[in-house]
Structures are given as C-alpha cells and as structure tokens.
Amino acid sequence: MMHSSPAPPRATAIDALRGYAILTMVLSGAIAFGILPAWMYHAQTPPPAHAFDPAVYGITWVDLVFPFFLFAMGAAFPFSLGRKIENGISPWKLTADSLLRGLRLAFFAIFIQHMYPHILSSPADCRAWGLSLVAFAVLFLIFLRIPWKWPTWTRAVAELAGYAIAITLLLTVDYAGGRTFRLGFSNIIILVLANMAAFASITYIWTVRNRWARLLALPFIMAVLLGGTTNPDSWNAWLYNYTPAPWLYSFRYLKYLFIVLPGSIAGEYIRQWLQECTPTDAPRPMREKIIAASLLFLALGMIVCNLYGLFTRHTAWNLAVSVGIIAAGYALLCRPAVAFTVLWKKLWTFGACLLLLGLFFEAFEGGIRKDHSTFSYYFVTSGLASLALIVFSVLCDYFRCRRSFSFLVMAGQNPMIAYVSSSMVVIPLLSLAHLMPWLNAYGANPWTGFLRGVVITALVTLLTMFFTKIKWFWRT
C-alpha cells in the first residue's frame, strides 16, 4: 500500500501578509470618500475632491497595500516555482507556463473591469447587479481548482465553456454611456500582476541558484526607466515606449520588479528556514518570548514611524528614528541564535537595507510617492514588507495565534476571489436586497463612513473564507 508523502510546510506568514494586503485593498476602496482624514486615502489623492495631485509627497497605509501584495507574490516563488525546479521540471516549460499565467491574468483583468456594475450601468441597476453575479459564477469555470481529482478533459471542457461564455458577455452586453468592449480597458492592478506573473517568474526561474544575478537585473531596469523618461531621443526611450500589444504590456510595469524580486529573496529565507528548522509545539523559554515580543513591537513601530514621518514630511527625523530602531533590533537578534531568530535576523537585515536605501533615495524625484511611483517608494515599501513578514511570523508561527489570524491566512490563499467579491458579489447582493442605500447612509460622518468599509470588508472576508474552507480556489 502506497503512502502519500507529507504535505510540505506552508509559509503562514506569507499567506497572512498576502491576506492583509488583499483585505486592506478592499477596505481602502469601501470606506466613504471625502470625509475621512487625508492619511486614510492614497497620499496623492487627498480629500475632499480626491483629485490626483503628483505634487503631494509621502505615503499612507493605503499606499502600502499594493507593494505588500507584490512582495508576498515574490515571496511565494520559492514555494511554487522553486519546488517545481527541484522536482526536475524544465525551466523552459516553467517559462512557458509563466507566460500563459500572465495571459490568463490579463484576461481576468479585462473581464472583471468590463463586468463591474458601474461599468454595465450608471447608476447601477438590477440588470448590472445580476450580470456581475453571473460573471462571478463564470470565473469559477475558468479558474476553479478543487482538491479532488477530475478527468483532464472535464476540466478542459469547463474552462473552454467558461471562456466562451465570458467572451460572449464581453462582446454582447450593453455598457453604460455607450461604451463598447475594448482590450485596452482593464483593471490596472491585475494587469500589473499579470506582467509580474510573467516577467518576475521568468527572472526567478533562470536565477533560482544565483540571487546576485537576480538582483543584477534591477540596475538595468533602472537605467532604462531613467533614460527613457529623461531623454526622448535615446534608445532607452525607444525601449521604454515600445510595446507590441499596448493592452497587455508596457515597460513601465517592470518597475514593480523592484518589489517582487526582493520578495523572492525573503521567500527563500523563509523556505530554507522551514526546511532546516521546522517549528515545534514545545514550550517557549521566557527569554525567547521577550525577544519575540520586543521584535514585534520594533517592527510595528518601524512601519508606523515611516508612515507618519514620510506623510508629515519629517524626513530627517524619520531617518534618525529608523536607524535607532534598526540598531535596537540588532541588539535583540545578535544574542545566541535559536530557530526563529535565525530567520528573523535575515529578514530584519534584508528589510533594514531596503528601507535605508529607500530613505536615502527619498529626496530623489522630489520625495517618496506612489503615483507616479518613485524609486524611494519601491525600496521603502519592500523594506517595510520584509518587516511585516516578521510581524506575521511572530504572531502566527511563534506565538501560534493562527486561529485569530486565520481570516488573513485564508484570504491570502484565495486572493482572486477576495479581490472581486466586493464589487461583483457583496455590493450587488446588498443592492438587490435594498440594503445598500441604508449602508451608504453611513457615509454621513467619518466614524460611520469607516464602519461602512469595515462591514463590506467583513462580508468579503466571510465569503472568501467559505470558499477557502471548502477548498475551492481560483488559480491561474
């Protein structure tokens, strides 16, 4: 009788970070606009008008959401791609798979953007809400992965049927304002992820055994970005502006490699640690608990300090405090090593280097900014993401608060469902039940305006947890 090999350990901290990113992404889009403090929105779209202003510098917690997701995406590469490479799968096949994954995500970006209720009708009506629910169901045919085996031909037929229905919807439904289907109308966040799924994955595949070669790609990307945007007569500008398919690819999307590729290195640290130092349920010594709690406090303090200092533009003060916190972290982690501190020291060192590099870049391009994004933004947010991994490692793995944070972990395991559930399921169902006007009335003041976002995010979380619990995942 054959026994299946034990399942490889999951990186709970990575799942939790991804879940935190996707749920705060939902929350930031669900809170009431115009009435909350400026630090509750993207720094470059301040209230009350929320008009984009690139002259505003600084970041808020909302500006950490997307880079945290990108960092977690890279951190997952050693667990998905790395394991396949170790199992002998050809790099060429993995490269082809990565390109296909990018195309599938691009289709997802185009489809969901056309199927949002406010795109189908303005204002949204019963027809738009119903079509969004149908579109959500169609996505199960295309992307569903279930735990039990089913014939390959059955899965292929279901997927082809899903694509056929989706394309029919795209080409035949009536859109608001006389809009028609076009390839270039897509969800920009998912389109960036599609490019990262292709280019970042391929970079990782071919540099899996050489981290320096992986990082060496970044200065060349930087050279094209800087040259292409400052000298329109250079070959850099030609490469920067060239695209065979504008609806699918733009060189400017590659700037997010500065977040995803460092994330892959953090993921390698975590995977190596899981292989060499599998956590046990043995009681923790009190001294070790004090170190873990202190490091948790320092990591959270670093994130809050940089959000406050950079948003209020106290940049010199922020740098000085950050250096002090980094030194305090080293004082903790340079004590005799135990299993967890080996990992935490690597993540702390890596995050500190990225953060300091970003803070040294802060004055370049006028200051840190998400839009249009600056190099300081890439390095600072990558450094803070590495520290956020320490936070979730301490909470979920060391102190074993997994039940308390299971909602983040489960959302992180099913991010595609979580991302669309608000616009395509929760709001349509609340609208059809005539509850949305009541919920919108909460936007009258700041406290209830924030509560509105919490309610919608909680419903998205419950829906995502349900599908994760029954092991229905959307995968590309």
Residue, then its C-alpha position, 0 to 999 in steps of 0.5 A: m500500500m502506497h503512502s502519500s508523502p507529507a504535505p510540505p510546510r506552508a509559509t503562514a506568514i506569507d499567506a497572512l501578509r498576502g491576506y492583509a494586503i488583499l483585505t486592506m485593498v478592499l477596505s481602502g476602496a469601501i470606506a466613504f470618500g471625502i470625509l475621512p482624514a487625508w492619511m486614510y486615502h492614497a497620499q496623492t489623492p487627498p480629500p475632499a475632491h480626491a483629485f490626483d495631485p503628483a505634487v503631494y509627497g509621502i505615503t499612507w497605509v493605503d499606499l502600502v497595500f499594493p507593494f505588500f501584495l507584490f512582495a508576498m507574490g515574490a515571496a511565494f516563488p520559492f514555494s511554487l516555482g522553486r519546488k517545481i525546479e527541484n522536482g526536475i521540471s524544465p525551466w523552459k516549460l516553467t517559462a512557458d507556463s509563466l507566460l500563459r499565467g500572465l495571459r490568463l491574468a490579463f484576461f481576468a483583468i479585462f473581464i472583471q473591469h468590463m463586468y463591474p456594475h458601474i461599468l454595465s450601468s450608471p447608476a447601477d441597476c438590477r440588470a448590472w447587479g445580476l450580470s456581475l453575479v453571473a460573471f462571478a459564477v463564470l470565473f469559477l469555470i475558468f479558474l476553479r481548482i478543487p482538491w479532488k481529482w477530475p478527468t483532464w478533459t472535464r476540466a478542459v471542457a469547463e474552462l473552454a465553456g467558461y471562456a466562451i461564455a465570458i467572451t460572449l458577455l464581453l462582446t454582447v452586453d450593453y455598457a453604460g454611456g455607450r461604451t463598447f468592449r475594448l482590450g485596452f480597458s482593464n483593471i490596472i492592478i491585475l494587469v500589473l500582476a499579470n506582467m509580474a506573473a510573467f516577467a518576475s517568474i521568468t527572472y526567478i526561474w533562470t536565477v533560482r541558484n544565483r540571487w546576485a544575478r537576480l538582483l543584477a537585473l534591477p540596475f538595468i531596469m533602472a537605467v532604462l526607466l531613467g533614460g527613457t523618461t529623461n531623454p526622448d531621443s535615446w534608445n532607452a526611450w525607444l525601449y521604454n515606449y515600445t510595446p507590441a500589444p499596448w493592452l497587455y504590456s508596457f515597460r513601465y510595469l517592470k518597475y514593480l520588479f523592484i518589489v517582487l524580486p526582493g520578495s523572492i529573496a525573503g521567500e527563500y529565507i523563509r523556505q530554507w528556514l522551514q526546511e532546516c528548522t521546522p517549528t515545534d509545539a514545545p514550550r517557549p523559554m521566557r527569554e525567547k518570548i521577550i525577544a519575540a515580543s520586543l521584535l514585534f513591537l520594533a517592527l510595528g513601530m518601524i512601519v508606523c514611524n515611516l508612515y507618519g514621518l514620510f506623510t508629515r514630511h519629517t524626513a530627517w527625523n524619520l531617518a534618525v528614528s529608523v536607524g535607532i530602531i534598526a540598531a535596537g533590533y540588532a541588539l535583540l537578534c545578535r544574542p545566541a541564535v535559536a530557530f526563529t531568530v535565525l530567520w528573523k535576523k535575515l529578514w530584519t537585515f534584508g528589510a533594514c537595507l531596503l528601507l535605508l536605501g529607500l530613505f536615502f533615495e527619498a529626496f530623489e524625484g522630489g520625495i517618496r510617492k506612489d503615483h507616479s511611483t518613485f524609486s524611494y517608494y519601491f525600496v521603502t515599501s519592500g523594506l517595510a514588507s520584509l518587516a511585516l513578514i516578521v510581524f506575521s511570523v511572530l504572531c502566527d508561527y511563534f506565538r501560534c495565534r493562527r486561529s485569530f489570524s486565520f481570516l488573513v491566512m485564508a484570504g491570502q490563499n484565495p486572493m482572486i476571489a477576495y479581490v472581486s467579491s466586493s464589487m461583483v458579489v457583496i455590493p450587488l447582493l446588498s443592492l438587490a436586497h435594498l440594503m445598500p442605500w441604508l449602508n451608504a447612509y453611513g457615509a454621513n460622518p467619518w466614524t460611520g463612513f469607516l464602519r461602512g468599509v469595515v462591514i463590506t470588508a467583513l462580508v468579503t472576508l466571510l465569503t472568501m473564507f467559505f470558499t477557502k474552507i471548502k477548498w475551492f480556489w481560483r488559480t491561474 
